Amino acid sequence: MKIERRPLVLVEADVEGRRIKILLQNAETIKLVSKEGTPVSITSLSEGDEVLVHTEDIGRHFGMRIEETIIER
């Protein structure tokens, strides 16, 4: 068994008036893609930075498409 503690970062984005969120490991090896198409490390992101986002009407869990219902209160 291996147990690790890793720092996480919450990334929030506004996509056409809809707020989306993703929780990612806070490590320089985790990258998003800038609107210019270049990789951007999570550790260098700042509020207001723009990155590319792909949205779907179905959820994903570990990359697999799943049907889900989420109610946040």
LINNOR-V446409 format. One record per residue. N is the residue number from 1. PHI is phi in whole degrees, -180 to 180 (none if undefined). PSI is psi in radians with two decimals (999 if undefined). Layout:
n & phi & psi
N & PHI & PSI
N & PHI & PSI
This chain:
n & phi & psi
1 & none & 2.49
2 & -130 & 2.17
3 & -119 & 2.18
4 & -126 & 2.54
5 & -104 & 2.18
6 & -129 & 2.43
7 & -72 & 2.47
8 & -119 & 2.77
9 & -134 & 2.40
10 & -94 & 2.13
11 & -108 & 2.18
12 & -117 & 2.51
13 & -140 & 2.65
14 & -104 & 2.03
15 & -118 & 1.81
16 & 52 & 0.81
17 & 83 & 0.01
18 & -109 & 2.23
19 & -84 & 2.16
20 & -120 & 2.67
21 & -137 & 2.58
22 & -144 & 2.47
23 & -104 & 2.11
24 & -127 & 2.70
25 & -67 & 2.34
26 & -85 & 1.41
27 & -141 & 2.57
28 & -63 & -0.31
29 & -82 & -0.20
30 & -91 & 2.12
31 & -129 & 2.59
32 & -111 & 3.13
33 & -116 & 2.25
34 & -72 & 2.91
35 & -66 & -0.28
36 & -85 & -0.13
37 & 93 & 0.16
38 & -100 & 2.61
39 & -68 & 2.48
40 & -128 & 2.10
41 & -69 & 2.45
42 & -55 & -0.63
43 & -69 & -0.29
44 & -105 & 0.05
45 & -70 & 2.51
46 & -130 & 2.75
47 & -57 & 2.32
48 & 97 & -0.23
49 & -63 & 2.60
50 & -112 & 2.30
51 & -132 & 2.84
52 & -78 & 2.52
53 & -135 & 2.34
54 & -109 & 2.14
55 & -115 & 2.65
56 & -138 & 2.84
57 & -87 & 0.01
58 & -120 & 2.65
59 & -83 & 2.93
60 & -135 & 2.53
61 & -136 & 2.03
62 & 52 & 0.69
63 & 84 & -0.18
64 & -92 & 2.35
65 & -68 & 2.32
66 & -138 & 2.63
67 & -89 & 2.29
68 & -146 & 2.83
69 & -133 & 2.22
70 & -126 & 2.24
71 & -120 & 2.07
72 & -107 & 2.32
73 & -127 & 999
